[in-house]
Amino acid sequence: MHPLRAICLELGFFTRSHAREAGLDERAIDAEARSRRWLRIRRGYYTFPDLWAAASEEERHRMRCRAVLHSLGEAVALSHTSGCVAAGLDVWGLPLNRVHVTRLDGGAGRIEGDVVHHEGFVADGEVDVIDGMRVLLPARCALEAGSLGTPESALVVLNSARFTSRATSGEIEDRFDLMAHCPHVRRLHVPVRMCTDKAESVGESRGLWLFWSEHLPAPTLQHEVRAGGTLIGRTDWAWPRHRGLGEFDGKVKYGRLLKDGQDPGDVVFEEKKREDALREAADAWMIRLIWSDLEQPSATAARLRRLIARAS
């Protein structure tokens, strides 16, 4: 393996300095950069195009985070959305075009190219190290990230922090009280009150927001359906009083369920059998939501109201 590729796989990037240590002179470095055999992720920092193409948006952001931390040294820690990405939290609906850091050296807040520098008091013990990266504590990062987006995206990242055990409800509430004077954080009181450790995915969290914003009954989460004491399965949402069950049906779900040699159609069939068993055991109706349903909250809410009315 080429030494620069090995460095890139270890660090997430390589630099011109790394290239010189690998034996390339400045002329050869410039030629490689111009040839597109290298991909520049920020000034002086590179990766290989195939590694970049294979990476998700969050993985690409993490590469840029590592490059920024390498460039700025101990003067900063990742925060806001970047801190959430480093902690492995869901950041649906939040822009990843710039790396967010908080100054640890008293430096001024500013936007500088691909980096947003934030000012803010950082107490002792508020900087963690995750996978070799300096990061502010997840409860703080989740609230800061939530303040940059919509209340819906805030609920997604707060739920993710709870579900992954990166932050407890007490830590989020305490941090919210400390940050409540900040204009953009103040409006997060509903997501903070709603956040739960039982929402396992972006779709489930967005469904919760839809139900709340459309004034629908609040569901129970991860509802167990049993028949004669035997567990038949769990559903993402349930409305026991209305004899209703609900599932989020993102396409990635079937990818996770796919076994070696199994066709996607087989998985869909198995899911249909599972749904029938759940409905029969619970004597309930079932609603399945997909991504497009979440983009049409009024129409989706009307469907759910009709199902609730029929069961009443």
C-alpha positions in Angstrom: 0.0 0.0 0.0 1.2 3.5 -0.8 2.4 5.3 2.3 0.0 8.3 1.7 -3.0 5.9 1.4 -2.0 4.3 4.7 -1.7 7.7 6.3 -5.1 8.7 4.9 -6.8 5.5 6.2 -5.3 6.2 9.6 -5.9 10.0 9.9 -8.7 10.6 7.4 -6.4 12.9 5.3 -2.8 13.5 4.3 -1.0 16.8 4.0 1.7 18.2 1.7 4.1 17.6 4.6 3.2 13.9 4.6 3.7 13.9 0.8 7.2 15.4 1.2 8.1 12.8 3.8 7.0 10.1 1.4 9.6 11.4 -1.1 7.7 13.8 -3.3 9.1 17.2 -4.1 6.9 20.3 -4.5 6.7 20.0 -8.3 5.5 16.4 -8.0 3.0 17.4 -5.3 1.5 20.1 -7.4 1.3 17.7 -10.4 -0.6 15.1 -8.3 -3.0 17.7 -7.0 -3.7 19.1 -10.5 -4.1 15.6 -11.9 -7.1 14.8 -9.7 -5.4 11.7 -8.4 -5.7 13.6 -5.1 -8.8 15.3 -3.8 -8.3 18.5 -1.7 -10.7 18.6 1.3 -9.3 21.9 2.5 -6.2 23.9 1.9 -3.2 21.7 2.3 -5.2 18.6 3.2 -6.0 15.8 0.8 -7.6 12.4 0.4 -8.0 10.0 -2.5 -11.1 10.3 -4.8 -12.2 6.7 -4.3 -12.1 7.0 -0.5 -14.2 10.2 -0.7 -16.7 8.7 -3.2 -17.2 5.7 -0.9 -17.8 7.9 2.2 -21.2 9.1 3.5 -21.9 12.8 4.0 -21.2 12.4 7.7 -18.0 10.5 7.1 -16.8 13.2 4.7 -17.6 15.8 7.4 -15.6 13.8 9.9 -12.6 13.8 7.6 -12.8 17.6 7.4 -13.2 17.8 11.2 -9.9 15.8 11.6 -8.2 18.1 9.2 -9.4 21.2 10.9 -8.3 19.9 14.3 -4.9 19.0 12.9 -4.6 22.5 11.5 -5.8 24.5 14.5 -4.2 22.4 17.3 -5.3 22.6 20.9 -6.9 26.0 20.5 -10.3 24.5 19.6 -12.7 21.6 20.1 -15.4 20.4 17.9 -18.8 21.6 18.8 -22.4 22.1 17.4 -23.1 19.9 14.5 -19.5 18.8 14.1 -19.4 17.6 17.7 -22.5 15.6 17.0 -21.0 14.0 13.9 -17.9 13.1 15.9 -20.1 11.5 18.6 -22.0 9.5 16.0 -25.3 11.3 16.4 -28.0 11.6 13.8 -27.8 15.1 12.3 -30.8 15.0 9.9 -31.7 18.4 8.5 -28.5 20.1 9.7 -26.0 21.6 7.2 -22.6 19.9 7.0 -20.9 22.4 4.7 -18.7 23.9 7.4 -16.9 22.5 10.4 -17.9 24.0 13.8 -15.4 24.6 16.6 -15.5 26.4 19.9 -12.4 28.4 20.9 -10.6 27.1 24.0 -8.1 29.9 23.9 -10.4 32.9 24.1 -10.2 33.6 20.4 -12.8 35.6 18.6 -15.9 34.0 16.9 -15.8 34.2 13.2 -16.4 32.3 9.9 -13.1 31.6 8.3 -13.4 29.6 5.0 -14.8 26.2 5.8 -14.7 26.7 9.6 -17.1 28.4 12.0 -15.3 29.6 15.1 -17.6 30.0 18.1 -16.9 31.9 21.3 -18.3 30.4 24.6 -17.2 29.6 28.1 -15.9 26.0 28.4 -15.5 24.7 31.9 -13.0 22.1 33.1 -14.2 18.7 32.2 -16.4 19.9 29.3 -13.9 18.7 26.6 -14.0 15.0 25.7 -11.9 12.9 23.3 -13.8 10.8 20.9 -11.9 8.6 18.4 -8.9 10.9 18.9 -10.8 14.2 18.4 -11.4 16.9 20.9 -15.1 17.4 21.3 -17.4 19.3 23.7 -19.8 17.1 25.7 -22.6 15.6 23.6 -25.5 17.2 25.6 -24.0 20.7 24.8 -23.2 19.8 21.2 -26.8 18.4 20.6 -28.4 21.6 21.9 -26.0 23.8 20.0 -26.6 21.8 16.8 -30.4 22.0 17.4 -30.2 25.7 17.7 -28.9 25.9 14.1 -31.8 24.1 12.5 -35.5 23.6 13.0 -37.2 22.2 16.2 -37.8 19.0 14.2 -34.1 18.5 13.5 -33.4 19.4 17.1 -35.6 16.6 18.3 -33.8 14.2 15.9 -30.4 15.0 17.3 -31.5 15.1 21.0 -33.3 11.7 20.6 -30.1 10.3 19.1 -28.1 11.6 22.0 -30.5 9.9 24.4 -30.8 6.6 22.4 -27.1 6.2 22.0 -26.6 7.0 25.8 -24.3 9.9 24.8 -26.4 12.1 27.1 -29.0 11.6 29.8 -32.3 13.5 30.1 -30.8 15.2 33.2 -27.7 16.3 31.3 -29.8 17.7 28.5 -32.1 19.5 30.8 -29.3 20.9 33.0 -27.4 22.1 29.9 -30.6 23.7 28.5 -31.1 25.6 31.7 -27.5 26.9 31.4 -28.0 27.9 27.8 -31.6 29.2 27.9 -30.4 32.8 27.7 -29.1 32.1 24.2 -31.7 33.3 21.6 -31.6 30.3 19.3 -31.5 27.8 22.2 -34.5 29.3 24.0 -36.9 28.1 21.3 -35.9 24.4 21.9 -38.0 24.0 25.0 -40.4 21.6 23.2 -37.8 19.3 21.7 -36.0 19.2 25.1 -39.3 18.3 26.8 -40.1 15.7 24.1 -36.8 14.0 23.7 -36.6 10.3 24.6 -34.2 7.3 24.6 -36.8 5.1 22.8 -36.7 6.6 19.3 -34.2 4.4 17.4 -34.0 6.2 14.1 -34.4 9.5 12.3 -37.8 8.4 10.9 -39.2 7.5 14.3 -38.1 10.9 15.7 -39.6 12.7 12.8 -42.8 10.8 13.2 -43.0 11.9 16.8 -42.6 15.5 15.7 -45.3 15.1 13.1 -47.7 13.6 15.6 -47.1 16.5 18.1 -47.2 19.3 15.5 -50.4 17.9 14.0 -52.0 17.6 17.5 -52.4 13.9 17.2 -52.4 11.6 20.3 -48.9 10.9 21.6 -47.9 7.3 20.9 -46.0 4.8 23.1 -42.7 3.8 21.6 -41.2 0.4 21.1 -44.5 -1.2 21.9 -44.4 -4.9 22.6 -47.2 -7.0 21.1 -47.8 -10.3 22.9 -50.1 -13.3 22.4 -50.7 -15.6 25.3 -47.6 -14.3 27.0 -45.4 -14.8 23.9 -43.7 -11.8 22.4 -44.8 -11.5 18.8 -42.8 -8.3 18.1 -42.3 -4.6 18.7 -43.7 -1.7 16.8 -42.1 1.8 16.5 -45.2 3.5 17.7 -48.6 2.4 19.2 -51.8 4.0 20.3 -53.3 1.3 22.6 -56.4 3.3 23.5 -57.2 3.6 19.8 -56.1 0.0 19.0 -53.4 1.3 16.6 -49.9 0.3 15.7 -47.4 2.3 13.7 -44.1 1.6 11.9 -41.5 3.7 10.1 -40.6 2.0 6.8 -37.4 3.5 5.6 -35.7 1.6 2.7 -32.5 1.1 4.7 -34.6 -1.0 7.1 -34.8 -3.8 4.5 -31.1 -3.6 3.9 -30.4 -4.3 7.6 -32.8 -7.2 7.5 -31.3 -8.8 4.4 -29.6 -12.1 5.0 -27.0 -13.8 2.8 -28.6 -15.0 -0.4 -31.9 -13.4 0.4 -33.8 -11.3 -2.2 -35.2 -7.9 -1.1 -38.7 -9.2 -2.2 -38.3 -12.0 0.4 -37.7 -9.5 3.1 -40.8 -7.5 2.1 -42.8 -10.7 2.2 -41.5 -11.6 5.7 -42.3 -8.0 6.9 -45.8 -8.4 5.6 -46.2 -11.6 7.5 -44.9 -10.0 10.6 -47.3 -7.1 10.2 -50.2 -9.5 9.8 -49.2 -11.3 12.9 -48.9 -8.1 14.9 -52.3 -6.8 13.8 -54.0 -10.1 14.5 -52.4 -10.5 18.0 -53.2 -6.9 19.0 -56.6 -6.8 17.2 -55.4 -3.4 15.8 -54.9 -1.4 12.7 -51.5 -0.6 11.4 -50.1 2.5 9.7 -46.7 2.4 7.9 -45.0 5.7 7.2 -42.3 6.3 4.6 -40.0 9.3 4.0 -42.5 11.0 1.7 -45.3 10.7 4.3 -43.1 12.7 6.7 -42.8 15.5 4.0 -46.6 15.7 3.8 -47.6 16.1 7.5 -51.2 17.3 6.9 -52.1 14.5 4.6 -50.4 11.9 6.8 -52.2 13.3 9.9 -55.5 13.1 8.1 -54.9 9.4 7.3 -54.1 8.7 11.0 -57.2 10.6 12.2 -59.4 8.5 9.9 -57.9 5.3 11.4 -58.4 6.5 14.9 -62.0 7.6 14.2 -62.8 4.1 12.7 -61.5 2.4 15.8 -63.5 4.6 18.2 
